[in-house]
Amino acid sequence: MIDWHRRSVWFASTGLAVVLHGAPAYAQDTGGDGGLQEIVVTAQKREQSLQDVPIAVTAVTQDSLQANRIFSVNDLSSIAPGVTVKPSPGGSSVPVFTIRGQSSFGVVPGSDKQVSIYIDGVYVSSPRGSIFELPDIQRLEVLRGPQGTLFGRNATAGAISVTTRDPTGDPHIKAEASLGNRNAYRYRVTADLPQMGPFTAFGSFVRNYRRGEVRNARGGLIWDRSSSRYGVQVSPNWLGTIDSNSYFGAVKFEPSDSFKVVYKYDRNEDEGTPDVTGIVGYDPAFAGLPALVGNILRPLYASQELYVRADGKRPNVATNGFTVPRTQTVQGHSATATWQATDSLTVKNIFAYRKSSVLGPTPIDGISSLTFTQPALVPYATLVAFSSIGSPGIPNAAAAQAAIPAFARQLQPLVGQRFLLVAAQSASTSRQWSDELQVNFTTGNLNATAGALWFHSKDVAGGPDGLQNTLSFPTFVPQNGAIPLGNEGIYNNKATSVAAYAQLEYKFTPQLEAVLGARITRDKKSSTFTYNSRGPTGIVSPDMMVSPPDFKKTKPNFLVGINWTPNQDTLVYGKFSNSFVSGGSTGGIPYEPETAKSWEVGVKADFFRNKLRTNLALFHVDYNHFQQSQSTSTVASAALALPILTQLYGPVVANEILPKLSVFVGDQGKVRARGFELEVTAAPTRGLTIGGSLSYVDISFPFIEPGVLAANGGRLDVTARPEWTASAYGAYETQPLFGEATLSLRTDAFYQGKMGFAANPDLQIFDWNRGAAQVDGYWTINGRLALRHLPIGPVDAELALWGKNLTNRRDATTALFTPFSTSANYVPARTYGVDLMIEF
């Protein structure tokens, strides 16, 4: 077998050779004013040309945002090489990023994520606070690889930087309306006010609705959470519905050319429904469960329609009766003051406050809820009898057997009630405050960036106000939908972080530059976990609380790099950098900071008078103490957590806490990622732009924590991380057809390579769920055709047709394996429609 180094060099050099070999064809057709425009990014905390930045960064342009319907970070999958994004299983749709072999969840309360998200320079700490629509994006940058020096902690895989526009002071109104399939409509209004002295301002509103793509066979069920602030909710008839309102406003105060303050406010209200969770299959014999449990589930599964889709593709109908519309609000305030002290010195301060609140109940098993039927009564009475009196094989087993008829009579009222197996209804509220001071100094051969940051956050997560966050077997709910109290677990987390950083770039010669960066971060986290239990009689025990020791850690980050510019159109760079994700504990289960050490070599080159652009990066990253979210509803994760909890609190308390934790962070060990990323863009002739990307990553586990390996049956495969991703696009705009009207066409295609979902196929893959073993590589295709600059009186208009996932791929994006069934989530269905936009 060819070793990785030879293989990566071969792939990278072949890709670059293909680009250079094809270049003369572009050079031959250079008529007109064609050429690639300069793209400005802020990947190093100051505005620079994309080609001058020694970072693997992709800048998503306005045309790409429009053509691919990118409205939130969840829409960014494959837009940059090696980057995939998917909503996490569960109703809150937390984005799960995969960049350079690192999969970033951050769904465990109090934990952090490996891909940081920034809005106008403000770090968004809560993953549940990162799902929102911003209507006025000016720049969107995807930074790949550790970004610990300038962007700080929690960026071991990369960072997403969103920059919104400032007010212009020019009176202007822009209105957009869109109609699409599945009753979709989206409209947006943006109004810029005229300048009033030193003040300028604008505001935007977006209304977005689209009916879901999968019918819910259990729609209409009432769920009563009156004990909480969420009240009575109804399960929807359609799954995957978008239903949101977004608000955005900005005010700029600029009393002089050297000083300005920009205040921005964003708010997103989301009442959409979670995407479908489908069932791939179940074990008719329930061989992985105790016989008494299997005897209950067998008649339940057999008596009801489950809409099993054994091929692992998105179904048309699903039984997701526990799902209800999300209740989600995300909002933020920021104030950015900028002082241009001299031509060489700029001082900036960013103060911000953000808040998010979300509840998104959803099934995890793909079927909740079922109706408890008569054939399951005696098997359930048998389980209760043996659990209450004895177990098979011990002296009082005969007494338990004799008591079964009495228990069956007592439990008869349960027939007809709803029966939940594994269903999530976690709620969370997060608040954060931050202030960052930045100083940029440029003179002669030196560029210097320095800063200091203070950050503080509070969040509460768990079941909604007295309810269990993960409802598991056996949970009965009466037909009136009143969800029982008890078995509650509530996390209260606080985090404070202070940091200082500096980066120096010094030119020894016009061609040779050295980069040195450092950051020091002090983290402190405190938490409590409060829980209670609901006994067989329905009585809820008093609250119990565990208070783990505070987590305190000071961590440094470094960056050392060399930049070489042999000519004005070429940058060759090499660097070493490191980063970390903060540690902490979940209910007392500790986890160490995750660290990343990265080597990267890159080339950025423009050819033929800016008609061809090629950016190539080769990387090697070692992650240590890889933080992997774990669910206590799975056997492997429960086996991993129970010994730790037992050591902390003793066996009795440990067994009480385990099901109420729901999720925790586990230390998987070490992960190694090596690969390359290639981006190519060409403008061979006026009006035509073509481009694409190709990335490969080889992922391995040099060391796996023994407890993790044992809990997974001695085998741990790479899951949910494709080795190959690619993209291709073409955009063409004609000369004016009449007046100033032009025709614009853009098509984008994104490829995600084959990936597996089973960490241990020997234990998890059987004939009945083989469709979830892996997903083969596939392309998704988007397109947009627009007639621009249509003159309608004084109004400039644009009319467009668009489509997304035109081939209607139905592939799975995640799969969850349990001892008795397998569930999955999927690529969103095809959408298409028409846009009308006017400006005046």
Stockholm file with secondary structure:
# STOCKHOLM 1.0

chainA/1-840         MIDWHRRSVWFASTGLAVVLHGAPAYAQDTGGDGGLQEIVVTAQKREQSLQDVPIAVTAVTQDSLQANRIFSVNDLSSIAPGVTVKPSPGGSSVPVFTIRGQSSFGVVPGSDKQVSIYIDGVYVSSPRGSIFELPDIQRLEVLRGPQGTLFGRNATAGAISVTTRDPTGDPHIKAEASLGNRNAYRYRVTADLPQMGPFTAFGSFVRNYRRGEVRNARGGLIWDRSSSRYGVQVSPNWLGTIDSNSYFGAVKFEPSDSFKVVYKYDRNEDEGTPDVTGIVGYDPAFAGLPALVGNILRPLYASQELYVRADGKRPNVATNGFTVPRTQTVQGHSATATWQATDSLTVKNIFAYRKSSVLGPTPIDGISSLTFTQPALVPYATLVAFSSIGSPGIPNAAAAQAAIPAFARQLQPLVGQRFLLVAAQSASTSRQWSDELQVNFTTGNLNATAGALWFHSKDVAGGPDGLQNTLSFPTFVPQNGAIPLGNEGIYNNKATSVAAYAQLEYKFTPQLEAVLGARITRDKKSSTFTYNSRGPTGIVSPDMMVSPPDFKKTKPNFLVGINWTPNQDTLVYGKFSNSFVSGGSTGGIPYEPETAKSWEVGVKADFFRNKLRTNLALFHVDYNHFQQSQSTSTVASAALALPILTQLYGPVVANEILPKLSVFVGDQGKVRARGFELEVTAAPTRGLTIGGSLSYVDISFPFIEPGVLAANGGRLDVTARPEWTASAYGAYETQPLFGEATLSLRTDAFYQGKMGFAANPDLQIFDWNRGAAQVDGYWTINGRLALRHLPIGPVDAELALWGKNLTNRRDATTALFTPFSTSANYVPARTYGVDLMIEF
#=GR chainA/1-840 SS CCCHHHHHHHHHHHHHHHHHHHHHHHHHCCCTTCCCCCCEECTTSSCEEGGGCCSCEEEECHHHHHHTTCCSGGGCTTSSTTEEEEECSSTTCCEEEEETTEEECCCSTTCCCSEEEEETTEEECCGGGSCCCCSCEEEEEEEESCCTTTTCSSCSSEEEEEEECCCCCSCEEEEEEEEETTTEEEEEEEEECCCBTTEEEEEEEEEEEECCSEEETTTTCEEEETTSTTEEEECCSEESCEEEEEEEEEEEEEEETTEEEEEEEEEEEECCCCCCCEEEEECTTCTTSCHHHHHHHHHHHHTSCCCCCTTCCCCSEECCTTCCCCEEEEEEEEEEEEEECSSSEEEEEEEEEEEEEEECCEESSSCCCEECCGGGHHHHHHHHHHHHTCCTTSTTHHHHHHHHHHHHHHHGGGTTSEEEEEEECCEEEEEEEEEEEEEEEEETTEEEEEEEEEEEEEEEEESSSSSCSEEEEEEEECTTCBCCCCCCEEEEEEEEEEEEEEEEEEESSSSEEEEEEEEEEEEEEEEEEEECCBCTTSCBCCCEEECCCCEEEEEEEEEEEEEEEEETTEEEEEEEEEEEECCEEETTEEECCEEEEEEEEEEEEEETTTTEEEEEEEEEEEEESCEEEEETTSHHHHHHHHHHHHHHHCHHHHHHHHHHHCEEEEECEEEEEEEEEEEEEEEEETTEEEEEEEEEEEEEEEEECHHHHHHTTTCCCCCSCCSEEEEEEEEEECSCSBTTBEEEEEEEEEEECCEECCSCHHHHCCGGGGGGSEECCEEEEEEEEEEEEEEETTEEEEEEEEEESTTCCCCEEEEEECSSEEEEEECCCCEEEEEEEEEC
#=GC SS_cons         CCCHHHHHHHHHHHHHHHHHHHHHHHHHCCCTTCCCCCCEECTTSSCEEGGGCCSCEEEECHHHHHHTTCCSGGGCTTSSTTEEEEECSSTTCCEEEEETTEEECCCSTTCCCSEEEEETTEEECCGGGSCCCCSCEEEEEEEESCCTTTTCSSCSSEEEEEEECCCCCSCEEEEEEEEETTTEEEEEEEEECCCBTTEEEEEEEEEEEECCSEEETTTTCEEEETTSTTEEEECCSEESCEEEEEEEEEEEEEEETTEEEEEEEEEEEECCCCCCCEEEEECTTCTTSCHHHHHHHHHHHHTSCCCCCTTCCCCSEECCTTCCCCEEEEEEEEEEEEEECSSSEEEEEEEEEEEEEEECCEESSSCCCEECCGGGHHHHHHHHHHHHTCCTTSTTHHHHHHHHHHHHHHHGGGTTSEEEEEEECCEEEEEEEEEEEEEEEEETTEEEEEEEEEEEEEEEEESSSSSCSEEEEEEEECTTCBCCCCCCEEEEEEEEEEEEEEEEEEESSSSEEEEEEEEEEEEEEEEEEEECCBCTTSCBCCCEEECCCCEEEEEEEEEEEEEEEEETTEEEEEEEEEEEECCEEETTEEECCEEEEEEEEEEEEEETTTTEEEEEEEEEEEEESCEEEEETTSHHHHHHHHHHHHHHHCHHHHHHHHHHHCEEEEECEEEEEEEEEEEEEEEEETTEEEEEEEEEEEEEEEEECHHHHHHTTTCCCCCSCCSEEEEEEEEEECSCSBTTBEEEEEEEEEEECCEECCSCHHHHCCGGGGGGSEECCEEEEEEEEEEEEEEETTEEEEEEEEEESTTCCCCEEEEEECSSEEEEEECCCCEEEEEEEEEC
//
